[in-house]
């Protein structure tokens, strides 16, 4: 069974350092709380709001120890007026037997406003 695990984080500015460090922080937290081994990940899709273009967040994912071969891809979110800015979102497809209701989605920094119904739901 493949399940999707969602996560999002905002950054303070469009710099490579923040893009890499905060993407890594988000992905590691998603893996930690869901007890994910990189070998169980089918793929990772990373999106950014259009105001993030200084670096590829997927590079941060592939740079994590043990994640080199995890298929990862970046794209931009739709540019919807009034949407949250400087936001990186992750959709991780994972082979797991965990029921969908028990998957723990992770929202950090200002991204907690995206899905307040899921923040800290199972933690």
Secondary structure as GFF3:
##gff-version 3
##sequence-region A 1 123
A	DSSP	beta_strand	2	10	.	.	.	ID=ss1
A	DSSP	alpha_helix	16	34	.	.	.	ID=ss2
A	DSSP	three_ten_helix	38	40	.	.	.	ID=ss3
A	DSSP	beta_strand	41	48	.	.	.	ID=ss4
A	DSSP	alpha_helix	57	63	.	.	.	ID=ss5
A	DSSP	beta_strand	72	76	.	.	.	ID=ss6
A	DSSP	beta_strand	87	95	.	.	.	ID=ss7
A	DSSP	three_ten_helix	100	102	.	.	.	ID=ss8
A	DSSP	beta_strand	106	108	.	.	.	ID=ss9
A	DSSP	three_ten_helix	109	113	.	.	.	ID=ss10
###
